[in-house]
Amino acid sequence: MAATAALVIGFAGAVHAYHADDRIAPDDYRAAVAFLAERWRPGDAILVNAGYVYAPFVHYWPGPIGWRGRLTDTAPPNAEPVVYQTGTIDGPPGLGGGDPRADFYPTTWPETEAGLRRIASGHQRLWVLRGYDTVTDPTGLIRRWLVDHGRPFEDVVFRGPSNIRVQGWIVGESQPQSVVATDGPFSVGVTEARGDAPAGGTLPIALAWRPAGPVDRALRAYLALVDREGRIWAQQDEPAVGTAWTPGFWQPGRWVADPRVIRVPVGVPPGEYQVELGAYLAGGQVLEFERPTGRTPRLPIGQITVQRATGLPDPKVSLPVGRELAAGLRLIGVDFAQFEVKEGDTLRPTLVWRATKSAPSAPIMLRLVLADGSVTAATDGAPVGGRYPMREWEAGEVVRDPRELLVAAGASGVGRLEVSAGSGWLGIADVRIESRPRRYDVPALGRPVGARLGETAELVAATLTDGRPARVTLVWRAIGRTETNYTVFVQALDAAGRVVAQRDVPPLAGDALTTSWLPGEVLVDELVLTPRPDTPTGEYRVIAGLYDPRNGVRLRQPDGIDYVVLGVIRFD
């Protein structure tokens, strides 16, 4: 019995080692090819070792291959993807039996180098799936050529004794259609995004970057899919060019390709969407794009049409449900992660539905219910804000339905988020609401101001403290409740009215959103005002106010002025 147990334990250990120990586990070509397929973009070339590697590549590649041939051959135009197979450099003449279709074939370094140059002349990026390349290229001539003539942008090693490796190389220069400058060290080249993409599909977008000078920080960029109301339905944030691309690889004045795809999640309603580009440097500096109307942190780069898609599998959701809530209407689940919030916060659950019949009909409602049964947040209305009514849904279609619920000012405790499609309520998640301390007395701070802004707030008093940076203390009194999260702005202006310093932030740095204000309460808000480095020492006029960050509209005083003059401050 003991011997049997030992045998079982030994066998289990061997099985575990086979799958987990890189020294004896099989080469993970499946993961390597999946990685390459996910990151391959139209126009990229692929290079694999003939014989040793091409067979698993062909087996695991998820779609058709436009052309596959020897590195000594020339690929036909417009084939996607093109896959080149290397030969054995200085291999024996009889390798492959002289058959032009053989997996193995002998070649020379001049022939191989000519093939690499041909690839570089027709492609900006080259992917290399490496395995056993020390056999076909024992002296590393191909590796050395790539180092001398390219720059790596991806380099990932996969499990197995052979150290299967996927590398991406920049081997050619991009020539973008249009160029937009930024306020940072880069210009961006864009090929306008236009076309159709089904929900659950992708659309390629060609970007390129050109630095004006030396670069010392990593660049990241994102693509966002935005509807006409400004709602973001998808956003993909990635390092510019690739994860192996370092700041030292940039060459001033030279374009580098950064082709991407915008992925349309399953359930995005059909219709017109705008694709927008954003970029920032390591450390958080957001790049602003130069436009005829001024600078903008998000650059529109085209419009796409999302097409209806049916029969797709259920997408992954953070809170699965899988219940039919009304005839022909199944709730797949809810994407939601706001389990701890503050009063005045906005809950943003996204309901993910599947129509089990065409044109279902049901009233959709959500609410946040406290332990005492009181409702502290609620919303109802047509899915997707009415822009994609249920009468247009087809059987089998998945629809994402984003919602917003404003947590009432003064709410606290644990609430239950619930959904209904007209026949009872279904609990989704518990949400803890944090309240904050309040005061209703006006402190003896600064000089009186007494400026009323709309029906929301009164700026009671202000204190200006000179320095560089200077400090501004604002005393607010809430007049009435509001469903708008206003932003506080403070500006220092020179004699010509130009802004030399500005601070924009929600009240109390976001700890007391205006949606959480109760009538009569008093808030003391301290802000730091830092002038631009070239601002001369001297006195500057200071103004303040509140604006809606969604559209920039300011609240006005009764006389129509949309700011409050606080006085004069001195930057030392």
N, C-alpha and C positions, 0 to 999 in steps of 0.2 A: 504493500500500500504506500509506504514511504517513498519507494522507488518510483511508483506511478506519479505521486504528487510532485516529486522532484522533476520528473520528465515533463509534466504539464507546465510547471513553473519555468523550466528551461525553454520549452517551446514558446511560451508566452513572451519570455524575454527576447527570444530570437525574432519573433514577429514584431515586437516593439522596436527593436534595433533596426530591423529592415526598413521600417517606415520612418524612424526618427533619427537614426545615426547617419550623418552625412557621409561617413566613410564607406558604408555598405548599402545605403538606401539607393534606389534607382534614380537616374537622372530625371529631374522634374521638367521634362519638355512641355508637358501640358501647361504648367504655370508660365514657363518662359514664352511660349507662343501666345498664350492669352495676354500676357503683358505687352508683347510686341503688337498684337492686333488692336489692343485698346488704344495704343499711342501712335500707331501708324496713321498718317494723314495722306490724302490724295497728293500725288506728286513725289512722295518719298520712294526711294529705291530700297530693296532688301537684298542683302548678301548672306548666303549660307554656304557651309562646307558641303561640297558634293559628296554624295554617297553616305557619309556618316550622319549628317544632320538633316538633309533635305526630306528624308522619308518621314520622320516624326513631325517636321514642320508642315508638310502637306497634310498629314493625318489630322493635326490639331488646328490648322488654320480654319477659322469659322465660316469662311465664305469662298466664293470662286476666286481663282488666281488668274489674273489677266494674261500673264506670260511668265514662263519659267524656262530658263536656258542657261547656257554656259556663259561665264564671264567674258569669253572671247567672242561671243555673239552680240548682235545689236537687237535690242528690244523694239518691237513695232511701236509707232506713235499711238498715244492715247490709251495704252493698255494700263490697267490698274488692278492690283499692284503688279509691279515687275519684280521678279525674283531671279537673282543671278547666283549661279553655283560655281564656286571656285574649283579649279583643278589642283592637282598635286604638282607643286613647283619642282621642276627638274626630276619628275617622276620617271620610272622606267618606260621606254617606248611602247612596250606591250601592254601597259596598264589599260584595262577596259577592252582589250582585244581589238583596238582600232575601230570599234563601233561608235559612230557619232552620237548614238543615243545612250551610251553607257553612263552609269552613275559616276564612275571614276574615269578620269582622263588625265594624261600628262600634259603639262604646259611649261612655259618658260616664264622667267620674271619679266622680260620685255613684253610678252603677250599679256601678262597679268597687269602690269603697270598701265599699258595702253587701255585695258578694260576699265581700270579704276579712273583714269583720266576721262574716259568717255562718260562714265557715270557722273563724275563731278561737273562735266560740261552741261549735262541735261537735268540734273537734280540738285536741289539745295541741301537735302538731307539724305543720309545713307544710314540704314539700320544694318547691324551686323549681328547675326545669331552665331555665336562662337561655340564650338565643341570639337574637340580632337584637332584643333587647327595646328597643333604642333606636329601633327603627322603630315598634313597636306602642305604646311608652310613651316618647315622645321627651323629655319633661321629667322622667322618673324618678319619677313619683308612686307607683308600686307599691313601688319600692325605698325611697323615703322613708317610706312607711307602715310597711314591715317594720322599719325602723330605729327608728321611733317607738313601735311597738306590740309588738315582739318582741326576741328575743336570738338571735344566730346560734350554732349548735352544730356546724355543718359548713360548709366553704367550700373547694371544690376546683375548680381550673381545668384544663381538658383541652386537648390539642393541637389546633391548627388556627388559621386566621386570624381566626375569629370569637370566640375565647376562650370556648368553651362552658363553662358553669359550673354546678355543682351546689351549692346551698346548702340547709342545713337551719335552720329557725327554730322557736324555742319561742314559740308565740302564745297558748297557753292554760295554765291551771293544773291540775295533777293532783290527784285525790282518791283516795288509796290506800285499800285495804280494811283493812289492819292496819298498825300503826306500831310500830317497835322503836327504842329509843334506843341510842346508842353512847357510849363514854367520850370521844369527840372532839366536834367542833363540829356534827355532823350527826345527824339522825334519818333512818331509812330507812323508806319505805313499800313494802309488798310485797303483790302479789296472788298468793296461793298457787299454786304450780306443780303442776298435776295434769293427767294425760292420757297418751296413747300417742304414741310416736314410733318410727318404724322406724329400724333401724341405717342410718346415712347420711342421716337426716332431721334436722329441727329441731323445737323446741317453744318458742313465745314465752313470755316471762316479763316481767311488768310491774313495774318498779321506779320509785321516785321518791325524791328526796332533799330534805330541808328543813334549812337551816342555822339554828342558834340565834342566830348573830351574824355579824359580819364574818368573811370567809374570806380567808386570805392564801396558801394553798397549794393546788395542784391535787389533786383527788381521783381515785383510780382504784378500780375494783371488778372482781371476777372471779366467774364462776359455775363451779362444779365439779360433775361428775357422779361420784358416789361409790357404790360397792357396799357390801354389808352388812359386808364385812371391812375397810372403810375405804380400799380402793384407789381412787385417782382415775383414771377412764377418759377424762375430757376436762376441759379447763379453758380458759376464754376470759377474758382479761384486757384491759380496755379503759378509756380515760378515761371518767369519769362524764359523762354527757350527750352529749359528743362532742369531737372533736379541736379544734374552734374555741372551745369553751366555756372561758372564763377565770375565775379566782377572783373577779374584779370583777363578774361577771354575777350572782353569787348575791345574793339579797335575803333578809335574815333573816325567818324565819317563813313563807316562801313555798315551796310544793312545786314541784319541777321534775321532769318526766317523764324517765325513763331506760329506755325499753323495750328489752329484749334478747331474744336467742334462745340456747338451749343447743343446740349442735350435737353430734349423736351420731355419732362416727366410724364409718365402714364397718368391720364386724367386731366391734363390741361385742356380746357374747352377749346373747340375750334374757333378760328378767327385770326385777326391781324395782330401781330405783336412787333415791338421794336426791340432790336438788339443794341445794347449799350456796352461800352468798354470803360473800365476803370483801371487805374494803376497806382501803385505806391511803392516807395523804397523801404528797405529794412529800417526799422526804427519808427515807422508809422507816417512818414511824410507822404501825403497824398499829392499826386501830380495832377495839375489842372491843364486841360487842353485849350489851346488858343482857338477861338471861334470868332467869326465876324461880329457876333453880338456880345463878345466878352469871353472870359474864362469859365470853364465848367469842369467839375470833377468826373462827370460821366459823359462820354462822347457817343452820340447816336451813330451807329455804323451801318444801319440798314433795317429793313423790315422783312419779316417772314410770315407766311401763312401756315398756321397749324391746322392740319387736317384731322377730321374725325377718324378714330380707330376703334374697332370693336374686336372682341374675342381675345384680347390680351389677358395674360394671367394677372391675378390680383397683385398690385404693387405692395411693397413692404411699407408698413405704417408703424409708428411708435406705440400706438395703443390699438391692437387688433380687437375687432368686435365680431364681425361675421354673422350679423343677424338681419332678418327681414323686418323692417320697421313699418312698412306699408306695402300694399299690393304693388308688386313690380319694382320695389325699391329696397335694396340691401345695403346696409352700412358695413363696408369692408373694415373700416376702422377710423381712427382719428390721429392726425399728426399734431402732437401737443407736448410741450415740455416745461410749461410755466407752473410748476407745482408750489413755488413760493413767490409771492408778489406783494406789492405795497398797495395801500388804498390809492385810488386814482390811476392805477396801472390799467393797461388795455390787454385783455386776454385775446390771443389770436389762434384759436384752434382751427384746423382745416379738416373738414369732414370729407371722407373719401367714399363715394357712392358707386354702386353698380346697378344699372337699370336691368332688371330681369325681364322686363317687357318694354316695348316702345311706349313713349309718352306717359310715364307714370305721373301720378298727381298726389301730392301730400303737402300739408303745411309744415315747414321745418322751423323748429324753435329750439333755442338753447337758453340755459339759465344757470346762475350760480346761486345755490341755496345754502344759507347758514343753518347751524344746528337748531335755531329757534323757528325755522320754517320761513324766515324772511328772505326775499329775493334781493340780492345786492348787485346783480348784473344780469341782463337779459337781452336777447336779440331775436328777431324773427325776420321773415321776408323770403323772397325767392332766392334760390341758389345762385351763387356767383353774382350777387348784387343785381339780379335780373337780366344780366347780359347774355345768359344762356338758359332760357326757360325750359322746364321739364318737357313741355310738349314737343321739343325738338330732339330729345334724347332717343337713341335707338337701343333696342334690346342688345345686351352684351357690352354696352359702352360703360367706361369708367369716367367719373367726373369728380374733379377736386373742387371743393366748395369752401373757400376761406371765409371765416367769420371773425367779427370783433365784438367783444363785450367789455364795456367800461365798468371797472370795479368802483362802486360808489364811494365818495368821500366819507370818512368816518367809519367805514366797515372794518371789522377785525375778526379774527378767529379762523376756523376751518370751514370752507364751503365745499359743496359737492357740485361739480360741473355735470349737468344733465342735458340730454337731447331728447326731442320728441318729434315724431312724424305724424302726430294727430291722435295717437292712441296710447297714452301713458308715457311715462318718463323713464329713460334709461340712464343710469349713472355711468359716467366716463372716468372721472378722476377726482381726487380730493385736492383742494388748493388751499394753502395756508396764506392768510392775509395779515400782513404786518401793519399795525397802525403806528402813528408817530405822536410825540407829545405836542401840545398846543398851548399858546398863550393868547390872551386877549387884551393885555395892557400894552400901551405904547411906551417903549423905553426912552429915556432922555438921551437921545443920540443925535448929533449933528444939527443942522439947521432945518426948520420946517419947510416942507415943499407943498403938500396938500394938493397934488395933481391927480385927478380922476381919469382913468383910462378905460373907456367903454363902460360896460356894466360888470366888469370883472374885478378891477383892482384900483386902489388908491395908493399912490406913492406918497407916504406920509412925511418922511424925512430922509436926509442923505448926509453922509460924512465923506469928505474928500481928504485923503492923506497923501501929501507930496512924497516923491521919491522916484526911483527907477529900479524896479517897477513901483508904480503908485498903487494905492488901495482905495477902493470905493465901497462904502457900506450903505445899503439901501434898506429902508424900513417900509414894508408893504402891509396893507390891510385889505383883506378880501372883502369885496362888496357882495358878490353873488356867486353861485355855483356856475361852472362852465364845463363843457365837454371837449374843450380844446386845450391841448398841452402847449401853452405859450412859452416862448423862449425869451429870456431877459437879454437885452443888449445894452452895452455901455460903450460909448465912443468918445475919444479925445480928438478935437478938431483944431487945425491951425487957423491962422487969420484969414486964409482963403477958403476955409470950409472943408479942406481936405482931411481925410481920416488918417491920423498918425498912430492911433492905437485903438484896438477894438477887442471886446470880450463878449462872446455869445454863448450862453449856457442856460439850461433850465434852472428854475429857482432852487437855491441851496444845492447846486451841482447835481440836480436830479433827485434829491431826497425829499422835495416837497413840490411835486408837479402841480400845476394850477388846477388840474382836474381833481386834486385832493383837497383843495381849499374849501373851508367852511365859512359862511358869511360872518364877518366880524373878527376873525382870527388875525393875528399880527405875526409877520415873519421878518426876521433880520437876515439879510443876504449879504455876505462879504465876498467881494470879487477883487482879483488882482488885475491891474491894467498895465500891460507891458508895451512900451512904444517900439516902433521899428528901430533897428540899430542906427540908422542915419538920422534919427530925429534930434534936432538941436535941443540943448538945454533951454528951458523957458516955460512960459505959462500957456495953457491950452484950455479951450472951452470944453466942458464935458456935458454930454447929453445921455439920456437913458430912456428905456421904454420896453414894450412887450410886442412880439410879433408871432404870427402863426408860421412855424417852420415849413409847413407844406406848401405855402404859396408866397411867403414873405410879407404878407399884409400885416401892417402894424395897427395896434389899437390906438384910437384917437382921443384926445381931450375934447371937452364940450365945444371948444372953439375950432375944432378940426385939425389942430396940430398933432402930428403923430409921434412926437417925442417930448421929453421933459428936460428943460435946461437945469442942470444941477449946480453950476458955478464954474470956477476956474481951478485947475490943478497945475502943479509945477513938476516937470520931470527934471530932476537934478542931473 
